[in-house]
Amino acid sequence: MPGAVWVANGAAGTLSRIDPATDTVVKTIPVANPPQALAATAAGIYVAVRSSGVEHRGGTLRVRETAPDFLDPALAYTPWAWGILSLTNDGLVGFRRVGGIEGVQLVPDLAASLPAPTDASRTYTFRLRNGIRYSTGKPVQPSDLRTAIERILEAKIGAPTGNYFLDIVGADRCRPGRPCDLSKGIVGEGRTVTFHLTKPDGDFLSKLGLISAAALPAGTPPPSSKHDKHPLPATGPYMIASYRKGHSLTLARNPYFREWSADAQPAGYPNRITFSFLPNSAGSEWAIDRVKAGKADIAPELLALSKAQLETLRTGYPSQLLLRPHLSTDFFFLNTSLPPFDDVRVRRAVNDAFDRRAYEALQGPGYAPTCQVLPPDYPSYRRTCPYESGGPAAVAAARRVVRSAGLSRARVTVWMPSAGVAQGRFMVRLLNSIGLRARLKVVDITKGIGAYFDAIGNPSTRPQIGYTGWIADYPSVTGFMPPILSCASHNVSRFCDHAVDRLFAKAEAAQAENPAAAPALWQQAERAVLLQAPIVPTDNGENVAFVAKHVGNFQYHPEWGVLLDQLWLK
């Protein structure tokens, strides 16, 4: 047809011919595999399609990583536990299962579509897909979603994500260790399930995408560590075949799984995934050695590797060492209630003089420099930096600011955990270079990082500056900026700016009522924060993984980490 337009639909695996005069589809041609490109010639239209991946299915993927805390969705909270359970369990919605920024997109999972809220953004109604069964063969029912949330709120030892569901009608009457009744807040009828909230929550769909909200059959007992011995039913492509707590785990294919959404829960490639967890006495080097020796295929979460170790791996194994950003920001907090950082001019001067590239060189691989609050791969992230980039001119200018503020030689104590002495000394040198008189205070964390956070959070300690960071449970700005920078958060910077809080509130309201407008409002709020400079952002952490040469299709998901089910064994 002269003037016709051809459109490829990768998700549907089709090629459509559209009449531009009427903007209607004239003909649709199935091409089986996802089309990737089109080429028009005199002979016709040529279509390049992506492999279906069938040739990569099969085999056993061997993983070496840190042991999960729990395998009960209501109790699990470590990244590696969530990564495992994202292979076995599903909620009404999920985060698109693909690496990079696209992985923060919410997509329907057990639900057929994402609903628009009603009743002033306080009611969400979902329709369940048909034909989805647990690994026991039992069909998924609307009441199962109520079971999942009730178990979170009645967990005797306390569920880490319990606070996220307190706006559901009836949740305020639930108590840990006691039966929870959400029959008025979560109503199942036919194939639909309706959630009633006491107030709008722009992050409600994201919270339902967490592993803790995964469906479980009605009648499932309350959360208990005993479920680690008797795994709960699975809906995903894999189920737990065996588990020795702290030692090993085997996932096998779920015989009742049929792919209902390639975006939410695609069929996995390996037939089995086996995990051997790092012994308490072993570090990440142990896992790397197993991959090098051919005894493992991947070490997906390498922790506490030194700068020298990472640089050696990057030099010797450049194609096997894979670094990908995760949703975190590290920073020095500046106590805005105490001199010298109660003066915004001094806070800005510190940020201007801070040489982030030199700091990156100090830390080595695994850290990407930043001068903003939000990390990459966040929906509202836009790269920006209102500060100077350090260097002699910026230091000289900062020194003049400190002098004009009458704060030359003001005493400053920099608080650091014992693992960050080098970074602490970097900041001490910087503060001294701009005219302050700084010293380092190191808190021993050999028995746990809690000692450091207890120290800097103690009102009697009154630290002027210290090192910390933030990683949110889900990719939404509501769970990132307000918890560390709002008046209500009692943050370590003691930062409280009611104008900034109003911007937060405006952005949060838009997220519930007009999601398309929310990113611009969050960006405005971030700019306002950066101008007040209550923190010195330093870097965004990166996940470090080491893979065998025969492993392909590596993808790092912002929420679930390395997508183990999507790896190919060549």
N, C-alpha and C positions, 0 to 999 in steps of 0.2 A: 504494500500500500504506500503510495508516494506520500512523503511527509510523516509517516508513522514513527512513533517513538517506542523504543524497546526498553523495558525496565526489568532488571534482575532482582529477584527477591531471594536473598541467601537463606533466610530463616525457613521459608516455605519450599525452597528448592524448585522455583518456577521461573519462567521467562514470560513476561506479558507484553503484548503489543497494544499501544494506546493511540487512539485517534486524537491528535492535538486540537482538532477543531471542536470536538465535543468533550475532550478530556475523559473519555470512557475507555474501558478495556474492551478491545475487540476480540482478542484471543489470548488464552493462557496455555502455555506449553510446560508440562512437567519435565524437569531435566534430572530428576533423582537426587543428585548431589548438589550442594550449595554452589550456585554460579558465582564466579569471582570477577570475570571481565567479559566484555563483548567487543567484537570486531566486525564492522560492516564491510562487505565486499560486493562486487557485482554478482557473485554466485550466491550470496545470501548472508545470513548472520552466523558468525562462529562464536561459540560460548565456551569459555574456560571454566571448568568446575573443580572444586576442591575435593580431595579424596574423602570418602566417608569414614576413613580410619579403620575399616573392618580388618585390614591387613595387620594392624597394630594391636589387635585385641589378643589377650591371652597372657599366660606366664604369671610368675609370682614376683611382686615388687618387694624388696627387702629394705626396711627402713631402720635407721639408728637415730633415736632422738630421746629427749627427756620424757619421763613417765608422766601421764596425765594425773591430775589430782583426783578426779572422779569421772566415771562413765555414765552417771545419771545426769540427764540434761538439766534437771533442776539445780544440781549442785556444782556441776563442772564450771570452771572459771579460767583455767589456764589456756593460753592460745593453742597449745598442742592438743588439749582435750577437745576444744571446740573444733579444731581441724579434723580430728577423728570422727566426732559425732556429726559433722556436716556431711560425712559420707554415708551415714546410717539413718539419719532422722530428718524429718521435714516439718516445717510449720506452714501456716496459711500462705505466707509470703516468704521470699528469700532474696538474697543478693545475687545478682546475675553471676553465674559460675564461670567466670573468665578472668584472666589476669589483667592487672592495670586498672586505670581509672574507670573502665566500663564495669568493673566488679562492684562498684558502689551503687549501681542502679538497682532499685527494688523491682522485682518481678513477681507475678503470681506463682505460687508453688502448689500446695494442696488446693488452693482456691483457683477458680477458673479465671478470675480477673481481679484487678485491684479496684476496690470500691471507692467512690467519692463519698466523703463523710456527709451525713445529714444531721438534722436537729442541732443546728448551730455548731457543727463539727464535733458533736459529742456521741454520734452513733455511726458504727461501721457494720455493714452487712456483707457477708461473704457467701458465695455459693461454692460448695465443694465439687471438685472434679469427680466423675464417676469411675468406678473400677479400681481404685487404689486400695491395696491391701497391705497389711503388716506381714512381716516375715513368718508369722504364725498362720497366715491365711485369713485372718479376721479382717473384714472391711473397715476402712476408716470412716468414722461417724462424726457428725457435728459435735456431739457431746464430748468427744475426745479432746477437743481444744479447751473446753472448760476444765477437764481433768488436769491438763498440763499446767494451767495457770493456778489452779487450786493447790496443786502439789508444791509450787514455788512458795506460796504464801503460808503453807502449813508446815514447811520443812522445820524439823525440830532443831537442827543445828544452824539454821539460818541460811537462806538461799542468797547468793551474792547479787542477783538481779531482782530481788523482791521489790525494791523501791520503784522499779520501772512500771509496775502494774497497780499501784495504789490508787490510781484515778478510776479504776473500774468500779462500777456501782457494787457496793457490798464488801469491797476489799478492806475498808477501814475497820471492819469487824473481825477480820481474820487475824489469828495470832499463831506464832511459831509453836509447833508441838500440839496444836489443836485442830480438829477438822474445820475446813474452810468451805463456806457455802456461797458460791457466786451465781446462783440460779437466776438472780434478778439482773445481774450484770452481764452474763454470757448466756444467751438464749439460743438453743438449737431447735429448729423447726424444719421438718422435711430434710432437704439437702443444704439448708442455709444455717449459718451461725452468726448471731448478731451480738456485738459488743456495745454496751452502754457505758459511757464515761460520765463522771461528775463535772468535768470541765474539758475544754479542747486541749488536745495534745498533738502538736505537729509532728512529733516523733513516734507516734503510736505504731504506725506501720513498720518503722525500723525496729522498734522493740519486739514486735511480733516476728521479725526476721531472725531474732537471736535463737540460739540453740535451746535455751531454757524454755521457749514457747513451743517446742516441737510437739506434735500430737502424740498422745499415749492413750491406750484403750481405757475406757471407763472401768473403774475398779482397780486400776494399778495402785499398789500400796504407796503410802507416803515415802518421800525420799529417805534413803538410807544407804550407808556404805555397803550394805549387804547386796545391793544390786550390782556391785562390781563382781560378785561371784555368780550372780544369775542375771545376765544382761537383759535389758528391756527390749520389747519388740521393735523392729526397724521397719521403716518405710522406704529408705533409700536403696541405691544399687548394691550396697553391702550390708552385711549383718555381722555381729560379733560371734565368731565360731569358737574361740577360746581366749581366756585371759588369766594371766598370773600377775596379780597386782604388783607393780613395781619392777616386773621382769620382762614379760612378753605379752603380745596380743596378736591375734590372727583375725583378719576380716575375710569373709568368703562372700561370694555372690548371693544376694537375696533371691531365692527362687520365685518369689511373687512380684518382683520388680519388673515393671514395663515402663519404658521412658515415656513420660507424659509431657515433659517440657525440657528441651535441650538447654534452654536458658537457666532454668531453676535447678534441675537435677539431671544432668546428662548421664547416660550409661557410662560406666567406667571402662578403662582399657584393661588393666590387669585382672586376671581371674581371682587372685588372692593378693592380699597385702599383709605382710608380716612385720611386726615391730619388735625390735629388741631394745629395751630401754637402757640408758646409760647407768652403770653402777654408780653409787654415791661417791666412790673414790676416783671415778674416771671423769675426765673432762672432755671437751669437744675434740681434742686430738685423738682420743680413743676412737670416736666415731669416724673421723677422717681416715685413720689408719685402716679401719675395716673396709671402707670404700676403696681405698688404694689397693688393698690386698684381694679385692674381688669377693669379699664376704658380705658386702652390703651394696645396694644400688644408689642410696641417697642418704645424706645426713641433712635434713631440711631446716633445722633450727640450731645453728652453731652459736653458742654463747661464750662470753669471757675469753675470746681469743685475743692475744696481744697484738699490738701494731706490727711487731716483727713477724709473728706467725702469719698474719693476713697478707703482709707484703711478700713473704716467701711463697705462699700459695698462689697469689696473684701472678707472680713471676713464673713459677714452675708449672702451674695448672690453670692457665688463663681461661680455657674454655669450660673448666669444671667448677671453678669458683664463681658463684652467681650471687650478686648483690642486688636487692630490690628494696625500694622505700616502703616502710610501713607507717601506719597512721600515728606518729608520735612526734613531739617536739621537746627538745631539751633546752633548758634555759637557766640563767642565773636570776633569781628573784631579787628585787630591790625593795627594801622595807620603806614604803612611802610614808610611814608614820614617825620615822626617826631620822635625825640628821646623819649624813648629808643628803640622804635620798628622799627627804621630804620636799626637796627643791626639784621641780621638774626640769630645770635647766641642767642640773647636775646629772639627772637620770638620762637625759638626751645626750649629754656630753660623753657619758660612758658608752652608750650605744654607738655614737659617732666614731669614737676612738677604738672600739673593739674591732680588731682585724680578724674577720671570720675565715679568711683563706689561711692565715697563719695558724689559726686554731684548728682548722681541718688538717693541716700538715702535721700538727702535734698529735692529733688523735689517730690519723691514718685511715685506711679503708673502713667502710661501715658507717660513716657519718657524712651526711651531705649538708654543707653550710646553709644557714638561713638567717634572715633578719625579720621574720614575721611569725605570728602565732600559729596559724593553720598550717598543717603539713600538706604536701602534694597528694593527689588522689582524693582530696576532699571535694564534694560537689561545689562548694563556694570558693574554692581556692583560686586566686589569681595572683601570679607572681608580682611582688612589690617590695620596695625597700625605701623607707623615708630617711634612712641614715647614711652617713658617710661610710666609706669602706675601710676606715683605719689608715694607718700609715703616718709618717712624720707630721704632715700638715694637719691632719685631723687631731693628732695628739696635742700639737701646739695650740690649736683652737680650743680643745677641751680644757687645757691647762688655764687658758685665759678665762674661760667660763667659771671654773672653780675659784679662781682668784677674785673675779668680780663679784661672786656670790659670798665672798668673805669666808670661804671654807678651806683655804690652803692649810695643809698639815692636819686636817681633821682626821681623827682616828677612825679606822674601819676594820672590822674583823670579818673575814671571808670564811664561811662555814662550808666544809666539804666532807663527804664520806671518804673513808680511807682508800677506797678504790680509785678516787679521782684527785690524788695529790698533785699530779702534773697539771691538770686543768685548773686546780685551785691556785697553784703558783703562777700560772699564766695570768689569771685575773688580778692577783696581788701585784704583779709587775705592772700591769696596765694601770691600776689605780694609783700606784706610786708615781707612774710616769705623768699623770695628769695633775699631780700636786697634792694628792691625799696621802695619808700615812697608814698603809694597810699591813695586816698580818694574817696568817692562815691559822684556822682552828679546824683540826681534823678529828672526826668522830669514827671510832673503830666499828666496823660493820662485819667483822669476821664471824660473829654469831647471828648476823642477820641485818638487813637494811633498815629494819624497824627502829633500831636504836637511833639512827640518823634522823628519820622523820619525826620520831618522838621529841628529839632535841630541838629541831627547828620549828616544830609546832607548839612547843611549850610557851605559854604567854610570859613566863618568868625569864625565859632565855633571851627574848627580844633580839634575834639575829638581825643584823643590818643587811646582809647579803649572803646568799647561799645558792647551792646548785640543786636543781630538781628537774622534773619533766612531767609530761602528761601523755597518756595514750588512752583514747576513748574506747568504750565497748562496742560502739557502732559508728559508722561514718556520717555523723550529723553534727553541725556546728553547735547545736543546743547542748550536746554532750561534751563539748570541747572548751569553748571560750567562757561561757558563764560559770562553770564549776571552778575555774581557776582565776577569774577576774571580776566577778560580780560582787556587789556589797554583801549579798546573802551568803556567799560561799566561805566567808572568813578565811580568805586566801593568805598564803604566807607572805605575799607582798603587802598585806594590809591595805590593799587598793580598793577604794570605794569612790566611784564617780557616778553620781545619779544620772547625769546626762548619758553616760555610756550604758547604764542599766536601762534607760528608756529606749535606747537603740536596740539592746538585746531583746527587750519585750516586744518591740515593734517587729523585729525579724522573726521572733518565735511565733507571733500571731499570724504573720504572713505565711509561715511554714504550714500552719494548720488550715488557713482559709484561702490562700493564694500562693501555692508553692512556687510558681514561676517567678514571683516577685521577691522571694526570700533571698536568693544568692546576692543580689545587688545590695540588699539591706545588711546582710552579714558582712559584706566587704566594707560597707560604710562604717559598721561597728568596729571592725578590725583596724581600719585606718585611725579611728578615734582613739583606740587603745594604744596603738603604736606611737601616736603623738604624745600621749601621756607617759609612755616608756616605763611602766612598772616592772618590766622584765627585760633581760638581755637575751633574746633568742639566739641560740648558738648553732644548733644542727637538728636535722631530722634523721633519726636512726634508720638503719637499713638492715633488712633480714639477710643473713649470710647462710648460704646453702652450698653443699659440695656434692656433686653428682658423678656417677661413673660415666665413662665415655659412651657406653652403649645405651644411655638413657636419653630420650628426646621429648619434645613438646613441653618443655618446662614453662610453667605459668605460676606467677605469685599473685594470690588474691588478697586485696586489702583487708578483708575480714577473716578469711579462713587460712591464710598462709599458703604454702605450696600446695597446689591442687594435685595431690598424690594420685587420684583416680584418673587424671588426664595425662599422666606420664606414659610414654611409650618405652617398651623394652625392645630395642632394635635387634 
